[in-house]
C-alpha cells in the first residue's frame, strides 16, 4: 500500500529516513539534524506519516487540540492498519483512553485522576521503591559487575507497579509482556504479521489481570492506595467508570514500564560517559533531578516520537497536510533544536529544561511523569551512592524495536561497593 500525500505543487522532498539503519539506535542525531535542516516536515512512506522534526512545529501541534488529535481512530489508515483491524482488545481499550476522549470528557477524567498522581501522592511510594531498589542491589553486589538493563532497570518497574497496585508477586513477566505488546503496536504497520497473534495474547492476558485487580479493590479498598483513590474519587457525583479505570491503569503500567526502564539505563550510561558529571552528582545529589531532565532532552530513548492526526486540511511549516494524515512529532529531534536550546548538542546538567517536551505538552502531558521521575531518582541515586567507584565496562548494545532505541545491555563494573 502506498500513498503520496504531497500537494502536486509541493517541492519539499519525501523523507530520506531510515531509523532501522545500522548505528541509528546508538546515535540517531546526525540523521535527525539532517531532517531538521533539510526537510523539517517531510513524508515518511514506510511509516505512512509526516515527520515533524523542529521544536516550534512540534509545540504548535501539541497546543492545537482543535486541528490535531491524539486518537488513532482519526487516522486515514485506521481501518486497515489501526489496532481495530489487528487487535480488537487494544482498540476497545483505546476507546476509553485519554487520547480518545473528547475535550470535555478528557478534562473530566484528568480532574478525577489528578489527586492520585500528584507529586505528593506519588511521594508516598518512596519507601516501597527504595526497599525494592535496595533488595535488587543487595542481590548483585557480590558479583562486582552489573548489567544495568537486565539485572537492574528491568526489575524495578514491574515490582514498583505490582506494589503500587497490590498485585501478588510472580506476575511481573505478564506485566512486561503486556507492556511490550502495547508499545510495539504504536505503529502497527511496522510489526510483522506473524508477531501479531503473540502480541494479542499478551494484551488479552494483561487486560484480564488489570480488570481482576480493579474488581478486587472495589470489594477490598485500601488506605493510602492509588488504585483505591482512583476508584473512590468523586467530583459532584461523577466517578470513573470501569472501562475508564481499565484504560488509565493500563496506561500507567505501560508508561511506567518503558519510560522507567530506558530512562534508568540511559541516565546511567550518560552519567558514566562523563566523569565530571558523575563527580558533581556525588557531591550534589540534588542534581539527579536535573540529570534526568537533561538525559530526556539530550539522549531521548524514543525512536519515533508521538503521533497526532489531522482533523482537517492544515498548513504546517509551509507544507500542506490533508485531513486524516498522521504526524510523528520527533521529540528526539525537537529537543536538540538549536533555535530553542542553546548549545543543544552539549550535555549540560545545570541547563534550564523548562522548555522540554519530553513528557508531552499541554492537555495530554504524561500522567505518569511524576512516578517515572521518582523511580529513576531513587534507582540512579542509590546506585551511585552505594557504588561510588562504578564505571562503564563497554558501550551499550541495542536491539531491534519499531519505535524505541531499545538498549539491550549496559555492563558496568561496581568495583568496591561502599558499606
C-alpha positions, 0 to 999 in steps of 0.5 A, a space after each residue: 500500500 502506498 500513498 503520496 500525500 504531497 500537494 502536486 505543487 509541493 517541492 519539499 522532498 519525501 523523507 530520506 529516513 531510515 531509523 532501522 539503519 545500522 548505528 541509528 539506535 546508538 546515535 540517531 542525531 546526525 540523521 535527525 539534524 539532517 531532517 531538521 535542516 533539510 526537510 523539517 516536515 517531510 513524508 515518511 512512506 514506510 511509516 505512512 506519516 509526516 515527520 515533524 522534526 523542529 521544536 516550534 512545529 512540534 509545540 504548535 501541534 501539541 497546543 492545537 487540540 482543535 486541528 490535531 488529535 491524539 486518537 488513532 481512530 482519526 487516522 486515514 489508515 485506521 481501518 486497515 492498519 489501526 489496532 481495530 483491524 489487528 487487535 480488537 482488545 487494544 482498540 476497545 481499550 483505546 476507546 476509553 483512553 485519554 487520547 480518545 476522549 473528547 475535550 470535555 470528557 478528557 478534562 473530566 477524567 484528568 480532574 478525577 485522576 489528578 489527586 492520585 498522581 500528584 507529586 505528593 501522592 506519588 511521594 508516598 511510594 518512596 519507601 516501597 521503591 527504595 526497599 525494592 531498589 535496595 533488595 535488587 542491589 543487595 542481590 548483585 553486589 557480590 558479583 562486582 559487575 552489573 548489567 544495568 538493563 537486565 539485572 537492574 532497570 528491568 526489575 524495578 518497574 514491574 515490582 514498583 507497579 505490582 506494589 503500587 497496585 497490590 498485585 501478588 508477586 510472580 506476575 511481573 513477566 505478564 506485566 512486561 509482556 503486556 507492556 511490550 505488546 502495547 508499545 510495539 503496536 504504536 505503529 502497527 504497520 511496522 510489526 510483522 504479521 506473524 508477531 501479531 497473534 503473540 502480541 494479542 495474547 499478551 494484551 488479552 492476558 494483561 487486560 484480564 489481570 488489570 480488570 481482576 485487580 480493579 474488581 478486587 479493590 472495589 470489594 477490598 479498598 485500601 488506605 493510602 492506595 492509588 488504585 483505591 483513590 482512583 476508584 473512590 474519587 468523586 467530583 459532584 457525583 461523577 466517578 470513573 467508570 470501569 472501562 475508564 479505570 481499565 484504560 488509565 491503569 493500563 496506561 500507567 503500567 505501560 508508561 511506567 514500564 518503558 519510560 522507567 526502564 530506558 530512562 534508568 539505563 540511559 541516565 546511567 550510561 550518560 552519567 558514566 560517559 562523563 566523569 565530571 558529571 558523575 563527580 558533581 552528582 556525588 557531591 550534589 545529589 540534588 542534581 539527579 533531578 536535573 540529570 534526568 531532565 537533561 538525559 530526556 532532552 539530550 539522549 531521548 530513548 524514543 525512536 519515533 516520537 508521538 503521533 497526532 492526526 489531522 482533523 482537517 486540511 492544515 498548513 504546517 511549516 509551509 507544507 500542506 497536510 490533508 485531513 486524516 494524515 498522521 504526524 510523528 512529532 520527533 521529540 528526539 529531534 525537537 529537543 536538540 533544536 538549536 533555535 530553542 536550546 542553546 548549545 543543544 548538542 552539549 550535555 549540560 546538567 545545570 541547563 534550564 529544561 523548562 522548555 522540554 517536551 519530553 513528557 508531552 505538552 499541554 492537555 495530554 502531558 504524561 500522567 505518569 511523569 511524576 512516578 517515572 521521575 521518582 523511580 529513576 531518582 531513587 534507582 540512579 541515586 542509590 546506585 551511585 551512592 552505594 557504588 561510588 567507584 562504578 564505571 562503564 565496562 563497554 558501550 551499550 548494545 541495542 536491539 531491534 524495536 519499531 519505535 524505541 532505541 531499545 538498549 539491550 545491555 549496559 555492563 558496568 563494573 561496581 568495583 568496591 561497593 561502599 558499606 
